[in-house]
Amino acid sequence: LRDGSFRRLRSLRTLYVIQIKYRKIHNRILFSDLRNNRLEEIDDDAFDGADSLNELYLSDNNLNTITSQTFSGLKNIRTLMLRTNKLTYIKNDTFLDMDALKTLSLHDNRIKCIAPGSFDRLRSLSAL
């Protein structure tokens, strides 16, 4: 998808993407479903400017690494589903500036280590 692909779709609030890759999420999208896309990595700052995104589903992919910059820009995210990936390590700066996050799913990964304090800043988190 090229930059500006959704520019004229001013009412677009939900985007389902199946088996394709794209680099940036449009800033008016509220819900994005990227499940089952065989994603192995997400570029740092891929969600920069996606302030409106409330729900992000990245389950059932092949993600093995997420960094402190992977989810930068998701200030209003409430639901982040990362289950059934290949994540092995959660750093204490992975979920920075996600004050609104209520639901985080990490089930069915290969997590060997969660750094101390990884979830301390997630004040709204009610389901892990």
Summary of the structure (lengths in Angstrom):
residues: 128
radius of gyration: 14.0
end to end distance: 32.6
largest distance: 44.3
contacts: 347
relative contact order: 0.15
helix: 0%
strand: 16%
